[in-house]
Amino acid sequence: MAEDRERRVRALIDSVRAQGRTALTAPEGKVIADAYGIAVPGEELARDVEEAVAYAARFDGPVVMKIVSPDILHKTDAGGVVVGVEGAADVRAAFHRIVRNARAYDADARVEGVQVQELLPKGTEVIVGAVTDPTFGKVVAFGLGGVLVEVLKDVTFRLAPVSADEALSMLDSIEAAEVLRGVRGQAGVDRWALAEQIRRVSHLVADFPEIAEVDLNPVIATPRSAVAADIRIILAERQPPPRRTFTREEILTSMRRLMQPRSIAVIGASNEAGKIGNSVMRNLVDGGFAGEIHPVNPRADDILGRKAYKSVTDVPGEVDVAVFAIPARFVAAALEEVGRKKIPNAVLIPSGFAETGEQELQDEIVAIGERHGIRLLGPNIYGYYSTWQDLCATFCTPYDVKGGVALTSQSGGIGMAILGFARTTRTGVSAIVGLGNKSDLDEDDLLTWFGEDPRTECIAMHLEDLKDGRAFVAAARATVPKKPVVVLKAGRTAAGAKAAGSHTGALAGDDAVYDDILRQAGVIRAPGLNDMLEYARGLPVLPAPNGDNVVIITGAGGSGVLLSDAVTDNGLSLMEIPPDLDEAFRRFIPPFGAAGNPVDITGGEPPSTYEATIRLGLEDPRIHALVLGYWHTIVTPPMVFAELTARVVAEFRERGVEKPVVASLAGDVEVEEACQYLYERGVVAYPYTTERPVAVLGAKYRWARAAGLLGGGS
């Protein structure tokens, strides 16, 4: 059955291609729809007016008539659609009007006839479509449809093909999801029928990569059906070349030698201060790297007290990494020598490649790397840090605070912002890696490695694009169940939509697709650079929540309101306090305080009130996370609050009670030290902001759901 279906579609597509066309006509679209079980109305192609009258008479009631032309994609714009035609006289008039309008719209357009289609009942108009995204390949879309589809832009995307469950999840992912369930006494739509339309379209484009875009718009959804009133299919003009791929084991093998090398050669090493080759050598030597460091420079015998070699081929023994610190024009020749030496990794610091328009030079080094089996990091990067190896292979400032956060960036400037943040906040890192032009190694390679690295607890990545979105999603899905992945995607443009030939294509702007697909992969998307860094810093500190009930305990009513807003903004649930718990909180707060949620203990309370209410929040198993709002008073100074909070949290963790606790501290400058004290002891705390601690808590919840630790996955 499937083979016969695919054979019919293949024959039709080949026929269209043979005619030099990329757009299918509506009758051709119906052939494909029928083959894949995509529900469309009954219709016939009338090649003259008398056929139109005869076909219209077969349908019970009024019909829709549409121009059929391989040269007219947007039929409504051409005046080529008439709705609600009934009776022979009206059919004749509509036929002539449609053809006349088409001729006026495009005198050279080929007119094959007029489609006569049964008129569908009124219902909710939605769009189901698919588009070929340059990053993620085939992507299926769903949203509100009809004539306002590009105005409302209420659309969600998934990688194609989708399962039945994934298709159903798309119905709940648009802002107007409530409309589909039924509002103001109206029945909801047939969700299964609608999900089936999505699923079938997704399998169509997955089976036929040459299909660039599909539009079912509108799909008329009713309580009993979901039928596409119009179908548009556009073929790609050319297929992208296949990308070179590596197995998971191949990636891990090369990445292990890159991140845990025993021997490094520095090509372009120098004794001259101010040279990149000198800075790299100094960082490797002064950083305490325990492996072998081999300087390569044809004009030196000794560099920083180490024997220098004329060529990398002269270096004795195996070498794991070659770090390049020479001008771009010399890289290709040196890379050939690296290949002859069978060095598996090249770290290309030099700029002057594709980023400056020298694409051919970059293509040349990629070809050399492929020929010799060398993985390339860069070019145009600051290098990389692997702190647990005491490895600082970069010309930038050294960093040696070991920890569990792996940070990557496509930009050197962002990389240095990462470095400064890590130093200021005392964030321990397992690695900082520059990716630059990503001629070869990219985010999915690093994600595969860091996902397995026992030293890494959280991965944060700044990226401007992804070379292979599907490879990244696969790596993310393998990693997220074990540890959080945070992404800052720069460039919120819709450049990919400019030349689209369908509504779906026009809606599939770069950022819209990235947003949905990254969420589908379980990745936490950070809205800005500082957010990415704070998420990376805070997520390893907080334990995973065991449920959705969040309770706010605050010494200031104003902070409580703002914290409540932040909880809602981050998709968290304020717990509805049951009567017994409400009564228990009231025993510790003054009469003019307020129980409920937030629990307002008021600002003049002594440390004992803070401690008692925090203890209650940690003791009660119905509470899953605490948000603390502190207000600086002399009665309870900042460090007193910090010390008692850290002590109580530590006591409960020793007893096996681990709940995420975050805190917002309002007050004079002393709250800064108090926040640092709390952070170092497992409480994510910030001064002068109610939004930031709750945002970090929200990120932890998003990861917990994506990892399957809580219900309601992303």
SULQUI-V865695 format. One record per backbone hydrogen bond with DSSP energy under -1.0 kcal/mol. NH is the residue of the N-H (numbers start at 1). CO is the residue of the C=O. Records with the same first field share a line. If there is no record, write none. Layout:
NH->CO, CO
This chain:
5->1
6->2
7->3
8->4
9->5
10->6
11->7
12->8
13->9
14->10
15->11
16->12
17->13
18->14
19->15
20->17
21->16
24->233
29->25
30->26
31->27
32->28
33->29
34->30
35->31
36->32
38->33
44->116
46->114
52->48
53->49
54->50
55->51
56->52
57->53
58->55
61->59
63->85
64->117
65->82
66->115
67->80
68->113
72->69
75->73
78->74
79->76
80->75
82->65
85->63
91->87
92->88
93->89
94->90
95->91
96->92
97->93
98->94
99->95
100->96
101->97
102->98
103->99
104->100
105->101
106->102
109->106
112->68
114->46
115->66
116->44
117->64
118->42
119->62
124->221
126->219
127->143
128->216
129->141
130->214
131->139
133->137
137->133
139->131
140->158
141->129
142->156
143->127
144->154
145->125
149->146
151->148
152->148
153->149
155->153
156->142
158->140
160->138
167->163
168->164
169->165
170->166
173->170
177->174
179->176
181->177
186->183
189->180
190->222
191->189
194->190
195->191
196->192
197->193
198->194
199->195
200->196
201->197
202->198
203->199
204->200
205->201
206->202
207->203
208->204
211->208
212->234
213->234
214->130
215->232
216->128
217->230
219->126
220->227
221->124
222->225
227->220
228->39
229->218
232->215
234->213
235->22
236->210
251->247
252->248
253->249
254->250
255->251
256->252
257->253
258->254
259->255
260->256
264->292
265->321
266->294
267->323
268->296
269->266
275->272
279->275
280->276
281->277
282->278
283->279
284->280
285->281
286->282
287->283
288->285
289->284
292->262
294->264
296->266
297->309
300->297
303->306
306->303
308->301
309->295
314->311
315->312
320->263
321->263
322->345
323->265
324->347
325->267
330->327
331->328
334->330
335->331
336->332
337->333
338->334
339->335
340->336
341->337
342->339
343->338
346->375
347->322
348->377
349->324, 347
356->353
357->354
358->353
359->357
362->358
363->359
364->360
365->361
366->362
367->363
368->364
369->365
370->366
371->367
372->368
373->369
374->369
375->344
377->346
380->350
384->393
385->432
386->391
389->386
390->387
391->386
393->384
394->392
403->429
405->428
406->458
407->431
408->460
409->433
415->411
416->412
417->413
418->414
419->415
420->416
421->417
422->418
423->419
424->420
425->421
427->422
429->401
430->405
431->405
432->385
433->407
434->383
435->409
437->379
438->435
439->378
441->376
446->442
447->443
448->444
449->445
450->446
451->447
452->449
453->449
456->453
457->404
458->404
459->484
460->406
461->486
462->408
463->488
469->135
472->468
473->469
474->470
475->471
476->472
477->473
478->474
479->475
480->476
482->479
483->479
486->459
487->524
488->461
490->463
493->491
497->494
498->495
500->497
506->502
507->503
508->504
509->507
511->493
513->509
514->510
515->511
516->512
517->513
518->514
519->515
520->516
521->517
522->519
523->518
524->485
526->487
532->528
533->529
534->530
535->531
536->532
537->533
538->534
539->535
542->538
550->573
551->625
553->627
554->599
555->629
560->556
561->557
562->558
563->559
564->560
565->561
566->562
567->563
568->564
569->565
570->566
571->568
572->567
575->550
582->578
583->579
584->580
585->581
586->582
587->583
588->585
593->590
594->600
599->552
600->594
601->554
609->606
610->606
611->607
612->608
613->609
614->610
615->611
616->612
617->613
618->614
619->615
620->616
623->620
624->549
625->549
626->660
627->551
628->662
629->553
630->664
632->666
641->637
642->638
643->639
644->640
645->641
646->642
647->643
648->644
649->645
650->646
651->647
652->648
653->649
654->650
655->651
656->653
657->652
662->626
663->684
664->628
665->686
666->630
671->668
672->669
674->670
675->671
676->672
677->673
678->674
679->675
680->676
681->678
682->679
683->678
684->661
686->663
688->665
695->691
696->692
697->693
698->694
699->695
700->696
701->697
702->698
703->699
704->700
705->701
706->702
707->703
708->705
709->704
